[in-house]
Amino acid sequence: MIYSLGTKDEFKGKFRFFDEKECEDILNPLFPTSGTPERKLLRTDRPNILLVVWESLGAEFVPSLGGKKDVAVNFDRIADDGGVLFTRCTAGSFRTDRGLVCILSGYLGQPTTSVIRYTRKLPNLPALPRRLKEEGYVTTAVHGGELTIMHKSDYYLASGHDTLVSQKDFPTSAPTCKWGIQDGYMFDFIYDDIMEKTRKGERWFTTFQTLSSHEPFTVPYNRLPDDEVGNSFAYTDHCFGEFVDRIKKTPAWDDLLIICVADHGYNASHNPVSRQKYAHIPILLTGGALAESGRIDTIMSQTDLAATLLGQMNLPHDEFIFSRDILADTYKEPFSFHTYTNGFMLTDERGSTIVDNVSDEAIEGADPGRERKGRAILQKLYEDLANR
């Protein structure tokens, strides 16, 4: 609280490009907050939901998306075995603190700061767990590391998680790496927790954030001995595959929806990739609650997950003003929006435009239409943040 009160408000008056009416005219077609889904992916409106936030899982590690052929092989196997794979999703930003807010609040990442630092604003953001609590869900956030880093505990609580589980809740004998407990041990915990919730007959939503695929990439696994980074992702992929195979054999599977999404992409400082490649992440749905399977190739942002899920559950999502139901009849202008350090990238069916906010110029893919939309989005975002 003391930190928040002393933190300078970095939002008010930033990124003013248009008068209010012009800005709204640009944005109104871009962010519909209602609509009717044209596809029904779920066979139940109230599935139990496990949200797996996979550390740094960029599309470059997923073979079916053109990534390395031998890394996320279980991810692809699960997608092919009755899953739904969203193939053209763009991460909202470049760090976990931004990514969590993009996923759970359907809220855009900021190029000059991170709203998760402003704890007094967090209860005023829309939040998927909080919305599901209103429907009777028991909500839990699980992470094998320390939740005080990046204000994660503040955000998880403010976004509506009833219970937080972190490294301190496990025995010291649990296998660890630099950032906390290895993913295999944590997937075992998630399995046991689901079994207990099933025994109690609870309706539940759990957020599980992985950590093993993070530098220094030290994992108890050695399938790719010549590729330290790829091997760490292969380890989490192995753990995820074993978990899905195991839970599939239980009664919990029937009403279960597993959503697997990256917090952001992976970009090594010694081997930088293009902004487009870095921001490309997959979203995978699996579980017995699915009524459909296949690939969805619609351009979307990571922030659209919240509204799309709520649309599938026949729940309103009008408070999620930057999240769009991409399966709804109102999603007429597909595009994605990604922010990096004081810049943004807007991608549509015609291409991508990357703008540097310092020079206020496009540094790649100059396009007046995309630049205009991106600037209007930034203006609206910072106006909204100032008023939260």
FIFIBA-720714 format. One record per residue (C-alpha): residue in one letter; x, y, z. Coordinates in pm, whole numbers, plus 50000, padded with zeros to 5 digits. Layout:
REM residues N
AXYZ...
This chain:
REM residues 388
M500005000050000I502805024250096Y504635016449771S501495022449567L500725055649733G504235067749657T504255055749297K503935083449042D500875081148819E502355075248475F499095074648283K497265107848289G497745128547974K499975102947800F499665094647430R497195121647331F496805119746953F493135126946880D490185145647024E487805123647219K485235118846944E487775109746677C489425084846911E486095068146988D485165066946621I488375048146546L487985023946837N484265015446830P484524989546549L487714974646697F486574963847043P483014950047046T482014940547401S479024919047310G477944894547043T476744859046982P479324831246933E479034815646587R480814784146705K480174764447022L483374747847138L482054736047475R479414710047551T478744725347893D478374761647998R480054755748334P483184734548293N485854731548556I488784751748423L492534747448456L494444776748307V498084767248247V500274797948192W503394783248033E506534803648086S507824818747757L506154793447525G506624810547192A505404794546869E509074788246785F508924757647016V505694743346868P506304721046564S502824725546413L503314763246412G506614761446227G508744758546540K511464734146640K510484698746543D511424681246865V510354703947154A506614707847226V505704674247077N503184665247348F501544699147309D500954691146942R499874655447019I497234668247260A496084694147006D495684666946743D493854643946984G490574663147015G492054696947112V491434731746976L494544751146873F494454788746815T497294793346569R497544831146518C497624846046865T499904875146955A501214880247309G500084912747467S503554922247584F507034909647670R507094901248044T505154879648286D503774908848489R502124922348173G501154887948041L499214877748351V497084909148332C496554904147957I495304868648019L493244871948336S491944907448292G491834908747913Y493694941547959L496304955547722G499974956747818Q501464991247864P504615001647675T505955025147945T505005007948271S503084978548417V499734983048589I500514954048824R502774978449016Y499755000149102T498104978349364R495395003949435K494215000649074L494184962649058P490754957049219N489274980448957L490494959948660P488124934248511A489124898848606L488144864548485P488524846548823R486414873048995R483734869848729L483654832048770K483444835149149E480124852449091E479004820448919G479964799149219Y483464788449118V486164781049376T489264799749255T492924791349314A496274804549188V499264780849194H502924788549127G506004769249231G507934801349292E507734832449508L504524852149454T505814885049595I507964889449281M506344913549035H503404918949275K501914885749165S500244878549499D498624913149500Y497284907849151Y496164871949200L494164881949507A492744913649352S491694894249041G489554871049248H491584840449349D490374827449686T493514807149759L497164812449670V499634783449663S503354790449623Q506784776149700K506484782550074D503554758250090F505644728249983P508324707950162T511944718250127S512634684049975A510684693349660P512954694949350T513874730849273C515644753249025K516614789949049W513024802749040G511274776449252I509864741349234Q510194722248908D507124718648688G506854680648718Y506314682449092M503814710449048F501784691748786D501534663249037F500174687949291I497654701149037Y496494665448968D495984658249338D494204691349388I491804683849102M491084649649249E490264665749585K488024692049427T486264664649230R485694644549548K484114675149711G481934681849408E483254717449369R483004738849058W486484753849022F488874776248829T492624772848884T495454793848742F498754774848730Q501884793748628T504874772148527L508534782348568S511004755548451S511364769648096H513134800848225E516824808448243P519074792648360F517044763748204T518174738148461V515744708948455P515774672148562Y515474660848201N517894653747918R516064646447593L517834674547402P521344675147553D522724698647283D519944724447323E519724736947679V516854760947612G514854737047396N515414709247651S513824730047928F510714735547714A510734698647623Y510764690847996T507664711748066D506074696747755H506824661947890C505274670848227F502214686148061G501744655547840E502024631548134F499544652448334V496944652948054D497314615547992R496864608848362I493884631848425K492184618748111K491714585148281T489704599948570P486064611448608A487364647148642W488074647548266D484404647548166D483714683548274L487264696548246L488524724348021I492304728948014I493534761547861C497264763647789V498684797647696A502094814447716D502694845047933H504884858647649G507304846447385Y510974837747421N513664861247296A517264854147386S519414885347409H522244867447228N519974855946946P517174881446897V514304873146665S511854895546484R509124912346685Q506504892646491K508174859446567Y508774868146930A505144878146991H503634847346823I502244823847089P499814794547081I496624788847279L495484752847327L492174740047462T491714703847565G489544683847802G486314664347812A484284696447818L485124702847452A482474696047190E484674704946892S488274700646785G490594714946522R492554746546442I491304782246457D493404804646234T491784837946317I494134866646409M493734874546778S495464889047081Q496274871747408T493864896347570D490964881047374L491064848747574A488874862347856A485974874447639T486134843947412L485914820347710L483064839947868G481244839847535Q481514801947524M480054800847876N477134823347776L478304850048020P478514887447944H481954903147902D481124939947856E483424950548142F486404936047950I486664966147722F489874955147544S488994918147516R487034905247216D485104873047163I486834862346844L484184835646778A481304860446796D479374875646509T480634910246614Y484314902346551K484494919346213E487974935146214P490534908846319F493814923446440S496304918746722F498044944246941H501414939347113T503474963847317Y507174964047392T509434989447565N507845022347454G506525009047129F503704988646979M502964964346697L499584961546527T498964932146295D496054925846061E495474903845756R497574927445540G500674928245759S502314942946069T503294978146163I505814984546442V505905019646589D508535035046818N506765058547058V509865079147131S510305090446772D506575085846703E507455068746377A506895034946221I510155015646219E508764986446021G505774981445793A504655017745780D500895019445723P498805050445805G495695030045887R497415006346130E499405034746288R496215054646343K494485025046509G497485017546730R497765053346851A494045054846927I494355022647127L497235037047332Q495295069047398K492255049847518L494365026047726Y496115053747917E492915073547965D491285042548110L494245035248338A494205070648472N490585066048575R490855031448732
